[in-house]
Amino acid sequence: MKKIFMFLAVAGLMTFSANVASAQDQENAAPEATEQAAEEAVAPAEPVTDLFAGSGEEIPLHQALKTKFIEGGAGFMSLVLICLILGLALAIERILYLAFSKTNTQKLLAKVEDALKEGGVEKAKEVCRNTRGPVASIFYQGLLRMDQGVDVVEKTIVNYGGVQMSLMESGLSWISLFIAIAPSLGFLGTVIGMIQAFDAIQAAGDISPNVVAGGMKVALITTVGGLIVAMILQVFYNYILAKIDSLTIDMEDSSIRFVDLITKYNK
């Protein structure tokens, strides 16, 4: 125990001595460091000024887009922008419609089966009326014709399923139109821009690099804008098609099980 205390005392004394020596060294070096820092602060003043003088400020994204929009020509770029706005509006509307059309078909079939057992066809109709989505609408149309036989119910489900498919695909033709017309407008703007560039060359009387580069730059901006709009809308279009395919498979599967349920109920 005494050896431990002696060891701790020696260690503490050595640490204290080292701290005192370090503090003295820092005090002695402080004036020199201050003088050196002052010299360094004065010396690079001119290079720093030159460095910042040569650097440019970063342009915000919206300002850069606005500049390119104006350079591309307000006429054609406005048409491309209108295609983007209308296409996105239709795509968002379809996505929301399909999202609200999604139904838990297994739960709906269970509710319809329980309603048929408890309250008959009228109770099952009420369940379908209170459930949103194309599957519930198809079930409701089939229940309306239950008294005409299973064959009539099956044909009704098939026919009304086609109606629901048309409703889900409503507006897709307009989205595909904007996908096709946006790059076409961009190419048209490019062609017109190239014509204007050659007119400027003809008016100048010689082929100036500035005239050629400026005209081609303005012409190609419209093409870039049209292609970007088409790619954005194409992504939304494919997503909507995938959602429609998923809902269609769900409708077909649930319709088959619904016909089996009606067949079993009529026996």
C-alpha positions as CSV (number, residue, x, y, z in Angstrom):
1,M,0.0,0.0,0.0
2,K,2.8,2.4,0.9
3,K,4.5,1.6,-2.5
4,I,1.3,2.5,-4.3
5,F,1.0,5.9,-2.5
6,M,4.7,6.6,-3.2
7,F,4.2,5.8,-6.9
8,L,1.1,8.1,-7.1
9,A,3.0,10.9,-5.3
10,V,6.0,10.6,-7.7
11,A,3.7,10.5,-10.7
12,G,1.8,13.6,-9.5
13,L,5.0,15.5,-8.9
14,M,6.3,14.6,-12.4
15,T,3.1,15.7,-14.0
16,F,3.1,19.0,-12.1
17,S,6.7,19.7,-13.1
18,A,5.9,19.0,-16.7
19,N,2.9,21.3,-16.7
20,V,5.0,24.1,-15.2
21,A,7.8,23.7,-17.7
22,S,5.3,23.6,-20.6
23,A,3.7,26.8,-19.4
24,Q,7.0,28.6,-19.2
25,D,7.9,27.4,-22.7
26,Q,4.6,28.7,-24.0
27,E,5.1,32.1,-22.3
28,N,8.6,32.4,-23.8
29,A,7.3,31.4,-27.2
30,A,4.2,33.6,-27.1
31,P,5.9,36.9,-28.2
32,E,7.7,35.2,-31.0
33,A,4.5,33.5,-32.2
34,T,2.7,36.8,-32.0
35,E,5.3,38.6,-34.1
36,Q,5.3,35.8,-36.7
37,A,1.5,35.7,-36.9
38,A,1.5,39.5,-37.4
39,E,4.0,39.2,-40.2
40,E,2.1,36.4,-41.9
41,A,-1.2,38.4,-41.6
42,V,0.4,41.4,-43.3
43,A,2.3,39.4,-46.0
44,P,-0.5,37.5,-47.7
45,A,-3.0,40.4,-47.7
46,E,-2.4,41.1,-51.4
47,P,-2.6,37.5,-52.7
48,V,-5.8,36.9,-50.7
49,T,-7.4,40.0,-52.3
50,D,-6.3,38.7,-55.7
51,L,-7.8,35.3,-55.0
52,F,-11.2,36.6,-54.1
53,A,-11.2,39.1,-56.9
54,G,-10.8,36.3,-59.4
55,S,-13.5,34.0,-57.9
56,G,-17.1,34.2,-59.0
57,E,-20.2,33.9,-56.9
58,E,-22.4,30.8,-57.2
59,I,-25.6,31.4,-59.1
60,P,-28.8,30.0,-57.5
61,L,-30.5,27.1,-59.3
62,H,-33.7,29.0,-60.0
63,Q,-31.8,31.9,-61.4
64,A,-29.8,29.6,-63.7
65,L,-33.0,27.9,-64.9
66,K,-34.6,31.3,-65.5
67,T,-31.6,32.4,-67.6
68,K,-31.6,29.3,-69.7
69,F,-35.3,29.6,-70.2
70,I,-34.9,33.1,-71.6
71,E,-31.9,32.1,-73.7
72,G,-33.9,29.3,-75.3
73,G,-36.6,31.6,-76.4
74,A,-39.7,32.4,-74.4
75,G,-42.1,31.2,-77.1
76,F,-41.0,27.6,-77.5
77,M,-39.8,27.2,-73.9
78,S,-43.2,28.4,-72.7
79,L,-44.9,25.7,-74.8
80,V,-42.5,23.0,-73.4
81,L,-43.2,24.3,-69.9
82,I,-47.0,24.1,-70.5
83,C,-46.6,20.5,-71.6
84,L,-44.8,19.7,-68.4
85,I,-47.4,21.4,-66.2
86,L,-50.4,19.8,-67.9
87,G,-48.7,16.4,-68.0
88,L,-47.8,16.5,-64.4
89,A,-51.3,17.6,-63.4
90,L,-52.9,14.7,-65.3
91,A,-50.3,12.2,-63.9
92,I,-50.9,13.3,-60.3
93,E,-54.6,13.1,-60.8
94,R,-54.3,9.5,-62.1
95,I,-52.0,8.5,-59.3
96,L,-54.4,9.8,-56.7
97,Y,-57.4,8.1,-58.4
98,L,-55.6,4.8,-58.5
99,A,-54.5,5.1,-54.9
100,F,-58.1,5.6,-53.8
101,S,-59.2,2.8,-56.0
102,K,-57.1,0.3,-54.2
103,T,-59.3,-2.1,-52.1
104,N,-58.5,-4.9,-49.8
105,T,-60.4,-7.5,-51.9
106,Q,-60.0,-10.4,-49.4
107,K,-61.6,-8.3,-46.6
108,L,-64.4,-7.1,-49.0
109,L,-65.2,-10.7,-50.1
110,A,-65.4,-11.7,-46.5
111,K,-67.8,-8.9,-45.7
112,V,-70.0,-9.7,-48.8
113,E,-70.1,-13.4,-47.8
114,D,-71.1,-12.5,-44.2
115,A,-73.7,-10.1,-45.5
116,L,-75.2,-12.7,-47.8
117,K,-75.5,-15.1,-44.9
118,E,-76.9,-12.6,-42.5
119,G,-79.1,-10.3,-44.5
120,G,-79.2,-11.6,-48.1
121,V,-78.5,-9.7,-51.3
122,E,-79.7,-6.3,-50.0
123,K,-77.2,-6.4,-47.2
124,A,-74.4,-7.4,-49.6
125,K,-75.4,-4.5,-51.8
126,E,-75.1,-2.1,-48.9
127,V,-71.6,-3.3,-48.1
128,C,-70.5,-2.7,-51.8
129,R,-72.1,0.8,-51.8
130,N,-70.2,1.8,-48.7
131,T,-66.9,0.6,-50.2
132,R,-65.0,2.6,-52.7
133,G,-63.0,1.3,-55.6
134,P,-63.7,-0.5,-58.9
135,V,-63.8,-4.0,-57.3
136,A,-66.7,-3.0,-55.1
137,S,-68.5,-1.4,-58.1
138,I,-68.1,-4.7,-60.0
139,F,-69.5,-6.7,-57.1
140,Y,-72.5,-4.3,-56.8
141,Q,-73.3,-4.7,-60.5
142,G,-73.1,-8.5,-60.1
143,L,-75.4,-8.5,-57.1
144,L,-78.0,-6.4,-59.0
145,R,-78.4,-9.4,-61.4
146,M,-78.2,-12.3,-59.0
147,D,-81.9,-13.2,-59.7
148,Q,-81.0,-13.7,-63.4
149,G,-78.6,-16.5,-62.8
150,V,-74.9,-17.1,-62.4
151,D,-74.2,-16.8,-66.2
152,V,-75.7,-13.4,-66.3
153,V,-73.8,-12.3,-63.2
154,E,-70.5,-13.5,-64.8
155,K,-71.2,-11.7,-68.1
156,T,-72.1,-8.5,-66.1
157,I,-68.8,-8.7,-64.2
158,V,-66.8,-9.1,-67.4
159,N,-68.5,-6.2,-69.1
160,Y,-68.4,-3.8,-66.1
161,G,-64.8,-4.8,-65.6
162,G,-64.0,-3.3,-69.0
163,V,-65.8,-0.1,-68.0
164,Q,-63.7,0.1,-64.9
165,M,-60.5,-0.5,-66.9
166,S,-61.5,2.4,-69.2
167,L,-62.1,4.7,-66.2
168,M,-58.6,3.8,-64.8
169,E,-56.9,4.5,-68.1
170,S,-58.7,7.8,-68.6
171,G,-56.3,10.6,-69.3
172,L,-53.3,8.4,-70.3
173,S,-53.7,9.3,-73.9
174,W,-53.1,13.0,-73.0
175,I,-50.0,12.2,-71.0
176,S,-48.6,10.2,-73.9
177,L,-49.4,13.1,-76.2
178,F,-47.4,15.5,-74.0
179,I,-44.5,12.9,-73.9
180,A,-44.4,12.9,-77.7
181,I,-45.0,16.6,-78.3
182,A,-42.5,18.1,-75.8
183,P,-39.4,16.8,-77.6
184,S,-41.0,17.7,-80.9
185,L,-41.4,21.3,-79.8
186,G,-37.8,21.2,-78.7
187,F,-36.6,20.0,-82.1
188,L,-38.8,22.6,-83.8
189,G,-37.2,25.3,-81.7
190,T,-33.8,24.0,-82.5
191,V,-34.5,24.0,-86.3
192,I,-35.8,27.6,-86.1
193,G,-32.9,28.6,-84.0
194,M,-30.4,27.2,-86.5
195,I,-32.3,29.1,-89.3
196,Q,-31.9,32.3,-87.3
197,A,-28.2,31.6,-86.7
198,F,-27.7,31.2,-90.5
199,D,-29.6,34.4,-91.1
200,A,-27.3,36.2,-88.7
201,I,-24.3,34.8,-90.5
202,Q,-25.7,35.9,-93.8
203,A,-26.4,39.4,-92.5
204,A,-22.9,39.6,-90.9
205,G,-21.3,38.6,-94.2
206,D,-18.8,36.2,-92.6
207,I,-18.8,33.1,-90.4
208,S,-18.1,34.5,-86.9
209,P,-17.6,32.0,-84.1
210,N,-19.6,34.1,-81.7
211,V,-22.6,34.2,-84.1
212,V,-22.5,30.5,-84.8
213,A,-22.0,29.4,-81.2
214,G,-24.6,31.8,-79.9
215,G,-27.2,30.6,-82.4
216,M,-26.5,26.9,-81.8
217,K,-26.6,27.4,-78.0
218,V,-30.1,29.0,-78.2
219,A,-31.3,26.3,-80.5
220,L,-30.1,23.4,-78.5
221,I,-31.5,24.7,-75.2
222,T,-35.1,24.0,-76.5
223,T,-34.1,20.5,-77.4
224,V,-32.7,19.8,-73.9
225,G,-35.9,21.3,-72.3
226,G,-38.2,19.1,-74.5
227,L,-36.2,15.9,-73.7
228,I,-36.2,16.6,-70.0
229,V,-39.9,17.1,-69.9
230,A,-40.5,13.9,-71.9
231,M,-38.3,11.9,-69.6
232,I,-40.1,13.2,-66.5
233,L,-43.5,12.5,-67.9
234,Q,-42.4,9.0,-69.1
235,V,-41.5,8.0,-65.6
236,F,-44.9,9.0,-64.3
237,Y,-46.6,7.3,-67.2
238,N,-44.9,4.0,-66.6
239,Y,-45.6,4.1,-62.9
240,I,-49.3,4.7,-63.7
241,L,-49.3,1.7,-66.1
242,A,-47.8,-0.5,-63.4
243,K,-50.5,0.6,-60.9
244,I,-53.2,-0.1,-63.5
245,D,-51.8,-3.6,-64.2
246,S,-51.7,-4.4,-60.4
247,L,-55.3,-3.3,-60.0
248,T,-56.4,-5.2,-63.1
249,I,-54.9,-8.4,-61.8
250,D,-56.6,-7.8,-58.4
251,M,-59.9,-7.2,-60.2
252,E,-59.7,-10.4,-62.2
253,D,-58.8,-12.5,-59.2
254,S,-61.5,-11.1,-57.0
255,S,-64.1,-11.4,-59.7
256,I,-63.4,-15.1,-60.1
257,R,-63.7,-15.6,-56.4
258,F,-66.9,-13.5,-56.3
259,V,-68.5,-15.7,-59.0
260,D,-67.6,-18.8,-57.0
261,L,-69.2,-17.2,-53.9
262,I,-72.4,-16.4,-55.9
263,T,-72.5,-20.0,-57.2
264,K,-72.2,-21.4,-53.7
265,Y,-74.8,-19.1,-52.4
266,N,-77.4,-20.0,-55.1
267,K,-77.1,-23.7,-54.4
